[in-house]
């Protein structure tokens, strides 16, 4: 697992802690992606504060898009990589414990759009 260390002032760190303690805010146009996310096994492993997703096996996704990388540092956190990661985790990180969910292209686009709003 890739770990990054950031050096910040106390004020910057405190601001980051405050931001990370907030619930996830998704905008209404991505409600279909949120619905699909909540209806799949995703919520068994991942949590999103303020939603029914309360899994703890995988990473908490509440502020997913505030991260620079996904898949334990295996890829930059871009919408394109996020879509590929959801579609086929082994394409980015062979041997990943995350299963491919078998979503249609439309469902995959909707879930990716939803996750891209989690800041």
C-alpha positions, 0 to 999 in steps of 0.5 A: 500500500502506498502511503503519502506524507504531507507536511502542513501547518497546524491550521491547515491540518485542522482544516483538513480534519474538519473537512474529512469529518463532514458527511458526503455531499452528492448533487442531485444529477447523480442520484441514479448513480447513488441509487445503483451504488446503494443497491449493489454489494458496494455498500457491504465493503465501503462506507459513505458517511451520511448514507446507508453505505456503512461497510468497513472492509474496503476504504471509506469513500466519503471524500474519495475525490479528495485523494490523489490516487486510487487502488492503494496508490496504483493509479491516479484518481481520475474519472477514467481510472475510477471507471476502469477500477469499478469495471475491472479492478484487476486491470489496475491492481492485479490480485485486488480483493475488490470484485468486478460488479458486472455493471452495464456501461450505463450503470458504470457511467452513473456510479462513476459520476456519483463517486466523482462528486464525493469530495 
